[in-house]
Amino acid sequence: MHTHDFSELAVVLDGHGWHVTTDSKYRIAAGDVFVVQNNAAHAYEGCERIDLYNVLFDTSKLNLPASDLYQLPAYHALFSLEPGIRNTARSSHHFLTLSRHDLAEISSILGRAADELLRRQPGYQGMAVSLFVQAAVSLSRCYACMEGRESGRLIRLGRVISYIEQNILDDLTLGQMAGVAGVSASTLNRSFNDALGMPPMEYVIEQRFKRAIVLLKDTDATITQVACRSGFADSNFFARQFRRRFGCSPREFRAGRYPLR
């Protein structure tokens, strides 16, 4: 068992074995696709003729076309929700399993990315990232075509996350998000907690703070502008909540006086 500070995208090309987490153990075989998120303990065991692409990535360090990619409900289902739901006692895992045709297509894309990283010719980083995005979109489209109760539920949650991404600056409510998912507010709360470890309104706040941190680090925007561009209507409220959450004010963080706790 091991953990790491990056995520992994695993695409099984051949053979079979077991993927083990702290709580569960799942059989994997050719065509299976799954994501292991950062800091999640896992291992492989009992593998026979196993052959897979293991893509190590950190989306916070990649210049991804987030405005497009993050609007795909199935992207959130595959890369964020399914990995979280997989380790809950109340839900079975639901790997994406590719057809032979789709597996060959994804294998070709990832093979080209691996070749770019190996040869390191001028422009290789941009090519590798673009191929990763191509693979992510293709896999998301495949996940969107899956049939089954569990995958359908995750796609509905993915729609909510996409809705949040597109409306993060608005006054979002639990009722609005439940309407997007087509479920009750209590069901949405429970599903979000199962998959992401927090209710949807807390997830909204988390996303707003992530935006604020980027703006504080990478721009010269005023604190009021940062608050507004992150979805906080009141800069004083933003500053108070920032200190409560991180132990320092936005100005102190920007000045480098305190690391985020």
BAKELO-232801 format. One record per residue (C-alpha): residue number from 0; x, z, y. Coordinates in nm, 2 decimals, m for minus. Layout:
! BAKELO-232801
ATOM:k:east:up:north
ATOM:NUM:X:Z:Y
...
! end
This chain:
! BAKELO-232801
ATOM:k:east:up:north
ATOM:0:0.00:0.00:0.00
ATOM:1:0.12:m0.08:0.35
ATOM:2:0.00:m0.13:0.71
ATOM:3:0.13:m0.33:1.00
ATOM:4:0.06:m0.38:1.37
ATOM:5:m0.06:m0.74:1.33
ATOM:6:m0.35:m0.91:1.15
ATOM:7:m0.33:m1.13:0.84
ATOM:8:m0.53:m1.43:0.74
ATOM:9:m0.51:m1.49:0.37
ATOM:10:m0.61:m1.82:0.21
ATOM:11:m0.57:m1.82:m0.17
ATOM:12:m0.46:m2.16:m0.30
ATOM:13:m0.43:m2.09:m0.67
ATOM:14:m0.43:m1.81:m0.93
ATOM:15:m0.61:m1.48:m0.92
ATOM:16:m0.55:m1.11:m0.87
ATOM:17:m0.68:m0.80:m0.69
ATOM:18:m0.68:m0.71:m0.32
ATOM:19:m0.67:m0.34:m0.28
ATOM:20:m0.76:m0.13:0.03
ATOM:21:m0.78:0.25:0.07
ATOM:22:m1.14:0.26:m0.04
ATOM:23:m1.20:m0.05:m0.26
ATOM:24:m1.05:m0.31:m0.49
ATOM:25:m1.17:m0.67:m0.49
ATOM:26:m1.09:m0.96:m0.72
ATOM:27:m0.95:m1.27:m0.54
ATOM:28:m0.91:m1.62:m0.67
ATOM:29:m0.84:m1.98:m0.55
ATOM:30:m1.05:m2.07:m0.24
ATOM:31:m1.10:m1.71:m0.12
ATOM:32:m1.04:m1.65:0.25
ATOM:33:m1.02:m1.30:0.41
ATOM:34:m0.87:m1.13:0.71
ATOM:35:m0.68:m0.80:0.70
ATOM:36:m0.69:m0.64:1.05
ATOM:37:m0.40:m0.45:1.20
ATOM:38:m0.34:m0.09:1.08
ATOM:39:m0.56:m0.15:0.77
ATOM:40:m0.38:m0.03:0.46
ATOM:41:m0.38:m0.28:0.17
ATOM:42:m0.20:m0.42:m0.12
ATOM:43:m0.21:m0.69:m0.39
ATOM:44:m0.19:m0.61:m0.76
ATOM:45:m0.24:m0.77:m1.10
ATOM:46:m0.17:m1.11:m0.96
ATOM:47:m0.13:m1.41:m1.20
ATOM:48:0.00:m1.74:m1.07
ATOM:49:m0.11:m1.63:m0.72
ATOM:50:m0.03:m1.88:m0.45
ATOM:51:m0.15:m1.82:m0.10
ATOM:52:m0.10:m1.88:0.27
ATOM:53:m0.05:m1.55:0.45
ATOM:54:m0.08:m1.60:0.83
ATOM:55:0.05:m1.31:1.04
ATOM:56:m0.10:m1.31:1.39
ATOM:57:m0.17:m1.10:1.69
ATOM:58:m0.44:m1.25:1.91
ATOM:59:m0.34:m1.04:2.21
ATOM:60:m0.01:m1.23:2.22
ATOM:61:m0.14:m1.58:2.17
ATOM:62:m0.28:m1.79:2.45
ATOM:63:m0.59:m1.88:2.26
ATOM:64:m0.88:m2.08:2.41
ATOM:65:m1.09:m1.76:2.40
ATOM:66:m1.38:m1.88:2.61
ATOM:67:m1.45:m2.14:2.34
ATOM:68:m1.33:m1.97:2.02
ATOM:69:m1.50:m1.63:2.10
ATOM:70:m1.83:m1.80:2.15
ATOM:71:m1.85:m1.89:1.78
ATOM:72:m2.06:m1.63:1.60
ATOM:73:m1.90:m1.71:1.27
ATOM:74:m1.55:m1.65:1.41
ATOM:75:m1.65:m1.29:1.49
ATOM:76:m1.81:m1.26:1.15
ATOM:77:m1.50:m1.38:0.96
ATOM:78:m1.22:m1.23:1.17
ATOM:79:m1.37:m0.90:1.29
ATOM:80:m1.70:m0.80:1.12
ATOM:81:m1.64:m0.88:0.75
ATOM:82:m1.30:m0.70:0.74
ATOM:83:m1.47:m0.39:0.89
ATOM:84:m1.78:m0.40:0.67
ATOM:85:m1.57:m0.45:0.36
ATOM:86:m1.44:m0.10:0.36
ATOM:87:m1.78:0.08:0.41
ATOM:88:m1.94:0.24:0.11
ATOM:89:m2.28:0.10:0.19
ATOM:90:m2.18:m0.27:0.19
ATOM:91:m2.02:m0.50:m0.06
ATOM:92:m1.75:m0.74:0.06
ATOM:93:m1.84:m1.10:0.12
ATOM:94:m1.53:m1.32:0.12
ATOM:95:m1.55:m1.68:0.24
ATOM:96:m1.49:m1.90:m0.06
ATOM:97:m1.39:m2.26:0.02
ATOM:98:m1.48:m2.57:m0.17
ATOM:99:m1.20:m2.78:m0.31
ATOM:100:m1.23:m3.03:m0.02
ATOM:101:m1.23:m2.75:0.24
ATOM:102:m0.94:m2.57:0.08
ATOM:103:m0.74:m2.89:0.08
ATOM:104:m0.81:m2.94:0.45
ATOM:105:m0.72:m2.58:0.54
ATOM:106:m0.41:m2.60:0.33
ATOM:107:m0.30:m2.91:0.51
ATOM:108:m0.35:m2.75:0.85
ATOM:109:m0.16:m2.44:0.76
ATOM:110:0.11:m2.64:0.59
ATOM:111:0.17:m2.83:0.91
ATOM:112:0.18:m2.50:1.11
ATOM:113:0.44:m2.36:0.86
ATOM:114:0.65:m2.67:0.89
ATOM:115:0.64:m2.64:1.27
ATOM:116:0.76:m2.28:1.26
ATOM:117:1.03:m2.37:1.00
ATOM:118:1.17:m2.67:1.18
ATOM:119:1.14:m2.52:1.53
ATOM:120:1.16:m2.85:1.72
ATOM:121:1.08:m2.85:2.09
ATOM:122:0.72:m2.76:2.15
ATOM:123:0.68:m2.60:1.80
ATOM:124:0.52:m2.29:1.94
ATOM:125:0.24:m2.48:2.11
ATOM:126:0.19:m2.69:1.80
ATOM:127:0.17:m2.39:1.57
ATOM:128:m0.08:m2.21:1.79
ATOM:129:m0.30:m2.52:1.82
ATOM:130:m0.30:m2.56:1.44
ATOM:131:m0.39:m2.19:1.40
ATOM:132:m0.69:m2.24:1.63
ATOM:133:m0.78:m2.56:1.44
ATOM:134:m0.77:m2.35:1.11
ATOM:135:m0.97:m2.07:1.27
ATOM:136:m1.24:m2.30:1.40
ATOM:137:m1.26:m2.49:1.06
ATOM:138:m1.29:m2.17:0.87
ATOM:139:m1.55:m2.03:1.11
ATOM:140:m1.76:m2.35:1.05
ATOM:141:m1.73:m2.30:0.68
ATOM:142:m1.84:m1.94:0.71
ATOM:143:m2.14:m2.04:0.92
ATOM:144:m2.26:m2.26:0.63
ATOM:145:m2.25:m1.98:0.38
ATOM:146:m2.57:m1.86:0.21
ATOM:147:m2.65:m1.50:0.14
ATOM:148:m2.79:m1.19:0.29
ATOM:149:m2.46:m1.03:0.38
ATOM:150:m2.31:m1.34:0.55
ATOM:151:m2.64:m1.40:0.73
ATOM:152:m2.63:m1.04:0.87
ATOM:153:m2.27:m1.08:0.99
ATOM:154:m2.35:m1.41:1.16
ATOM:155:m2.64:m1.23:1.34
ATOM:156:m2.39:m0.96:1.46
ATOM:157:m2.15:m1.24:1.55
ATOM:158:m2.42:m1.38:1.78
ATOM:159:m2.44:m1.05:1.96
ATOM:160:m2.06:m1.04:2.01
ATOM:161:m2.07:m1.40:2.14
ATOM:162:m2.35:m1.30:2.37
ATOM:163:m2.15:m1.00:2.50
ATOM:164:m1.84:m1.23:2.56
ATOM:165:m2.05:m1.47:2.76
ATOM:166:m2.24:m1.20:2.96
ATOM:167:m1.98:m0.93:2.99
ATOM:168:m2.02:m0.92:3.37
ATOM:169:m2.39:m0.87:3.35
ATOM:170:m2.59:m0.55:3.31
ATOM:171:m2.62:m0.56:2.93
ATOM:172:m2.88:m0.35:2.75
ATOM:173:m2.92:m0.25:2.39
ATOM:174:m3.26:m0.41:2.39
ATOM:175:m3.12:m0.74:2.50
ATOM:176:m2.85:m0.74:2.23
ATOM:177:m3.11:m0.63:1.96
ATOM:178:m3.32:m0.93:2.07
ATOM:179:m3.03:m1.17:2.02
ATOM:180:m2.97:m1.03:1.67
ATOM:181:m3.34:m1.03:1.59
ATOM:182:m3.34:m0.67:1.47
ATOM:183:m3.44:m0.33:1.60
ATOM:184:m3.21:m0.13:1.83
ATOM:185:m3.15:0.13:1.55
ATOM:186:m3.06:m0.14:1.30
ATOM:187:m2.82:m0.30:1.54
ATOM:188:m2.66:0.04:1.62
ATOM:189:m2.61:0.11:1.25
ATOM:190:m2.47:m0.24:1.17
ATOM:191:m2.22:m0.22:1.46
ATOM:192:m2.11:0.12:1.35
ATOM:193:m2.06:0.00:0.99
ATOM:194:m1.85:m0.31:1.10
ATOM:195:m1.67:m0.19:1.41
ATOM:196:m1.68:0.19:1.40
ATOM:197:m1.88:0.21:1.73
ATOM:198:m2.23:0.13:1.86
ATOM:199:m2.28:m0.19:2.06
ATOM:200:m2.29:m0.03:2.40
ATOM:201:m1.95:0.14:2.33
ATOM:202:m1.82:m0.20:2.22
ATOM:203:m1.93:m0.35:2.56
ATOM:204:m1.73:m0.07:2.74
ATOM:205:m1.43:m0.13:2.52
ATOM:206:m1.43:m0.50:2.60
ATOM:207:m1.46:m0.43:2.98
ATOM:208:m1.17:m0.20:2.97
ATOM:209:m0.96:m0.46:2.78
ATOM:210:m1.03:m0.71:3.06
ATOM:211:m0.95:m0.45:3.32
ATOM:212:m0.61:m0.37:3.16
ATOM:213:m0.51:m0.73:3.16
ATOM:214:m0.61:m0.77:3.53
ATOM:215:m0.42:m0.46:3.63
ATOM:216:m0.11:m0.58:3.45
ATOM:217:m0.11:m0.95:3.53
ATOM:218:m0.28:m0.99:3.87
ATOM:219:m0.26:m0.84:4.22
ATOM:220:m0.64:m0.79:4.24
ATOM:221:m0.75:m0.48:4.41
ATOM:222:m0.90:m0.19:4.20
ATOM:223:m1.25:m0.29:4.34
ATOM:224:m1.19:m0.65:4.23
ATOM:225:m1.07:m0.55:3.89
ATOM:226:m1.38:m0.33:3.84
ATOM:227:m1.60:m0.62:3.94
ATOM:228:m1.43:m0.88:3.73
ATOM:229:m1.44:m0.65:3.43
ATOM:230:m1.82:m0.58:3.45
ATOM:231:m1.81:m0.25:3.62
ATOM:232:m2.06:m0.25:3.92
ATOM:233:m1.90:0.06:4.09
ATOM:234:m1.53:0.09:4.14
ATOM:235:m1.54:0.47:4.17
ATOM:236:m1.73:0.49:3.84
ATOM:237:m1.47:0.26:3.69
ATOM:238:m1.18:0.47:3.81
ATOM:239:m1.34:0.79:3.68
ATOM:240:m1.41:0.64:3.34
ATOM:241:m1.06:0.49:3.33
ATOM:242:m0.90:0.83:3.39
ATOM:243:m1.13:1.00:3.13
ATOM:244:m1.04:0.74:2.87
ATOM:245:m0.67:0.68:2.93
ATOM:246:m0.55:1.00:3.11
ATOM:247:m0.44:0.83:3.43
ATOM:248:m0.59:0.64:3.72
ATOM:249:m0.59:0.25:3.74
ATOM:250:m0.34:0.27:4.02
ATOM:251:m0.11:0.50:3.82
ATOM:252:m0.13:0.27:3.52
ATOM:253:m0.05:m0.03:3.74
ATOM:254:0.25:0.14:3.89
ATOM:255:0.38:0.22:3.54
ATOM:256:0.37:0.59:3.59
ATOM:257:0.18:0.67:3.28
ATOM:258:0.14:0.48:2.95
ATOM:259:m0.21:0.45:2.81
ATOM:260:m0.29:0.72:2.55
! end
